Amino acid sequence: MALRMWASSTANALRISRTNNLIAPSISISRCFSSVIEGLKYASSHEWVKHEGSVATVGITDHAQDHLGEVVFVDLPETGGSVSQGSGFGAVESVKATSDINSPISGEIVEVNTKLTETPGLVNSSPYEDGWMIKVKPSNPSELESLMGSKEYTKFCEEEDSH
């Protein structure tokens, strides 16, 4: 029984599912064990930015949600407020810990993902899609240049996890 529980928790950690007695990866596995999306920008505090037109969508990375564990509460700001690059704008509470969320860019908050109030687990199940947190109208789009691309962020996570 203990071995079965260990195998199950290890499979969960590696995001492996058992189907028809065959073990098949449900996503591609990197040494980081987290998905990193091409075309997004990443902060060293594990937030991502997707800049489209005049709006940038912000959330926490798959790596961050994986380390947090099951998210049970998300505290987000009001629409119309402003955020500054590197400053906190909210918090994520999980069964393990509460962590501040920092903004990777500066600007005006034009939308907040209110779905996270009722369903905070979207941060775990869909960190890059349904689990986004705020949408910002960037006041200084050149700040995006200081953020990491997908390859740099993957390497950053691997180095961080090796310590």
C-alpha positions as CSV (number, residue, x, y, z in Angstrom):
1,M,0.0,0.0,0.0
2,A,2.8,2.5,0.9
3,L,4.5,1.7,-2.4
4,R,1.3,2.3,-4.3
5,M,0.9,5.7,-2.5
6,W,4.5,6.6,-3.3
7,A,4.1,5.6,-6.9
8,S,0.9,7.7,-7.2
9,S,2.5,10.8,-5.6
10,T,5.6,10.4,-7.8
11,A,3.4,10.1,-10.9
12,N,1.5,13.2,-9.9
13,A,4.7,15.1,-9.3
14,L,6.0,14.0,-12.8
15,R,2.5,14.6,-14.3
16,I,2.3,11.0,-15.5
17,S,-1.1,9.3,-15.9
18,R,-1.7,5.6,-16.0
19,T,-3.9,4.6,-18.9
20,N,-4.8,1.1,-19.9
21,N,-1.8,-0.2,-17.9
22,L,0.5,1.9,-19.9
23,I,2.3,4.9,-18.4
24,A,2.1,7.9,-20.8
25,P,3.3,11.4,-20.2
26,S,0.4,13.9,-20.3
27,I,2.7,16.7,-21.3
28,S,6.2,16.9,-22.4
29,I,8.5,16.5,-19.4
30,S,11.5,18.8,-19.1
31,R,14.0,18.6,-16.2
32,C,11.9,21.4,-14.7
33,F,8.8,19.3,-14.8
34,S,6.7,22.4,-15.6
35,S,5.3,23.7,-18.9
36,V,6.8,26.9,-20.3
37,I,5.0,28.6,-23.2
38,E,6.9,30.0,-26.2
39,G,6.1,33.7,-26.9
40,L,5.4,34.7,-23.3
41,K,7.8,36.7,-21.1
42,Y,8.8,35.5,-17.6
43,A,9.9,37.3,-14.4
44,S,12.3,35.7,-11.9
45,S,9.5,35.8,-9.4
46,H,7.6,33.3,-11.6
47,E,5.0,35.5,-13.2
48,W,4.3,35.4,-16.9
49,V,3.2,38.2,-19.4
50,K,1.4,37.8,-22.7
51,H,1.5,41.1,-24.5
52,E,-1.1,41.5,-27.3
53,G,-1.8,44.9,-28.8
54,S,-2.3,47.5,-26.1
55,V,-3.0,44.9,-23.3
56,A,-0.8,42.5,-21.4
57,T,-2.2,39.5,-19.5
58,V,-0.4,38.5,-16.3
59,G,-0.5,35.3,-14.3
60,I,1.8,32.9,-12.3
61,T,3.7,30.2,-14.1
62,D,3.1,26.5,-14.1
63,H,6.4,26.2,-12.2
64,A,5.0,28.5,-9.4
65,Q,1.7,26.8,-9.1
66,D,3.4,23.4,-9.0
67,H,5.5,24.6,-6.1
68,L,2.6,26.2,-4.3
69,G,0.4,23.1,-4.4
70,E,-3.4,23.3,-4.4
71,V,-4.5,27.0,-4.6
72,V,-7.4,27.7,-2.3
73,F,-7.7,31.5,-2.4
74,V,-6.5,34.3,-4.7
75,D,-6.5,38.0,-3.6
76,L,-6.5,40.3,-6.6
77,P,-6.7,44.1,-6.9
78,E,-9.6,46.2,-8.3
79,T,-9.8,47.2,-12.0
80,G,-8.6,50.8,-12.5
81,G,-5.7,50.6,-10.1
82,S,-2.1,50.6,-11.2
83,V,0.8,48.2,-10.8
84,S,4.6,48.8,-10.9
85,Q,7.2,46.4,-12.3
86,G,8.5,44.2,-9.4
87,S,5.8,45.4,-6.9
88,G,3.2,43.2,-5.4
89,F,-0.4,43.4,-6.6
90,G,-2.0,40.4,-4.9
91,A,-1.5,37.1,-3.2
92,V,-2.1,33.4,-3.8
93,E,-2.9,31.1,-0.9
94,S,-2.4,27.4,-1.2
95,V,-2.6,24.5,1.2
96,K,1.2,24.9,1.7
97,A,1.8,28.7,1.9
98,T,0.7,32.2,0.9
99,S,2.8,33.9,-1.7
100,D,2.7,37.5,-3.0
101,I,2.2,38.0,-6.7
102,N,4.5,40.6,-8.3
103,S,3.8,42.5,-11.5
104,P,6.3,41.9,-14.2
105,I,5.3,45.2,-15.9
106,S,4.0,48.7,-14.9
107,G,0.6,50.0,-16.0
108,E,-3.1,50.4,-15.4
109,I,-5.2,47.4,-14.5
110,V,-7.9,47.1,-17.1
111,E,-9.4,43.7,-16.1
112,V,-9.3,41.3,-13.2
113,N,-10.1,37.6,-13.6
114,T,-13.1,37.4,-11.2
115,K,-13.5,33.7,-12.0
116,L,-10.6,33.1,-9.6
117,T,-12.7,34.3,-6.6
118,E,-15.1,31.3,-7.1
119,T,-12.6,28.9,-8.6
120,P,-9.1,29.5,-7.4
121,G,-8.0,26.1,-8.6
122,L,-7.9,27.4,-12.2
123,V,-4.5,28.7,-11.3
124,N,-3.4,25.1,-10.9
125,S,-5.4,23.5,-13.8
126,S,-4.8,26.2,-16.3
127,P,-2.1,28.7,-15.3
128,Y,-1.6,30.1,-18.8
129,E,-5.2,30.2,-19.9
130,D,-8.2,30.3,-17.5
131,G,-6.0,31.0,-14.5
132,W,-4.7,34.4,-15.7
133,M,-4.9,37.1,-13.0
134,I,-4.9,40.6,-14.4
135,K,-4.8,42.5,-17.7
136,V,-2.7,45.6,-17.8
137,K,-2.4,48.5,-20.2
138,P,1.4,48.8,-20.0
139,S,2.7,52.3,-19.2
140,N,6.3,51.3,-20.3
141,P,6.2,48.4,-22.8
142,S,10.0,48.5,-23.0
143,E,10.0,46.8,-19.5
144,L,9.1,43.6,-21.4
145,E,12.7,43.5,-22.7
146,S,14.0,43.0,-19.2
147,L,12.0,39.8,-18.8
148,M,13.1,36.3,-19.7
149,G,12.0,34.3,-22.8
150,S,10.9,30.7,-22.6
151,K,14.4,29.1,-23.0
152,E,15.9,31.5,-20.4
153,Y,13.1,30.9,-17.9
154,T,13.3,27.1,-18.3
155,K,17.1,27.3,-17.6
156,F,16.3,29.6,-14.6
157,C,13.9,27.1,-13.1
158,E,16.3,24.2,-13.6
159,E,19.1,26.1,-11.8
160,E,16.7,27.2,-9.0
161,D,15.5,23.7,-8.5
162,S,19.0,22.2,-8.4
163,H,19.8,24.3,-5.2
